[in-house]
Amino acid sequence: MDMTVENTSPDNSAPPALLVKNVSHSFGDKLALNDVSLEIPRGRFVVLLGLNGAGKSTLFALITRLYDNVTGAIKIFGHDVRRRASAALQRLGVVFQSRTLDQDLSLRQNLLYHCALHGIHGSEARRRTERALQIVGLADRAKEKVRNLSGGQARRVEIARSLLHQPSLLLLDEPTVGLDIGSRESVIDIVRSLVEKEGIGALWATHLFDEVRPTDLVVLLHKGRVLFTGSVPDLLAETGTQTVADAFRKMTGTEATEIAA
């Protein structure tokens, strides 16, 4: 069984990788998401761009069922996350903002444990673990404890872990926070390579403009509302600007330095 996912060539009859429709969410009196709707195509790298506190993590928590969406609908490859949670979530791999690896286990042990949680055992678990570590460039460090890794290397292990059950869509919540520029580039290049070579879709949440490329699709989330969804050229054309930073500033009325820091 190969780790390459199913063919994700464009198919107008197939449901999108992710559909969020009219979703709101509150914490007490605080409205965190306000009637959010977005659609993520299959096999594309999509940037969820917004300031810290914009609602990115809340949206991810609803998609992954850490929170229950009581309004609207969320569907992953056509499967409603409330009504068919198992079918929806088995298509999804997640890298959360908080670090969740066991520091006292080796890279291999962390991944084998995660395989077991997905009901993957024996030689198949070992094969998938080795393959995932190869993808992120850490196969030669499989026996080392996680605590010996740099922050960027640990993030790469978390990406490897997210691939073990062969998802078709990855959610990555601020995966480069706290990393130096070299580590940031390494992490994002791995994910972009998965999108390009294996057809895995990716929703990449960030507050950093330099992580957006001209070929990306962008979802601009600000104060719990989606202000724009589309291509980078369309964003620049709509705002009459030359850069994503300037487009964000114009669309939100926010100083670009607040998000670029």
Buried (B, 14 or more C-beta within 10 A) or exposed (E): EEBEBEEBEEEEEEBBBBBBBEBBBBEEEEBBBBBBEBBBBBBBBBBBBBBEEBBBBBBBBBBBBEBEBEBBBBBBBBBBBBEEBEBBBBBBBBBBBEBEBEEEBBBBBBBBBBBEEEEBEEEEBBBBBBBBBBBBEBBEBBEBBBEEBEBBBBBBBBBBBBBBBBBBBBBBBBBBBEBEEEBBBBBBEBBBEBBEEBBBBBBBBBBBBEBBEEEBBBBBBBBBBBBBBEEBEEBBEEBEBEBBBBBBBBBBEBEBEEBEE
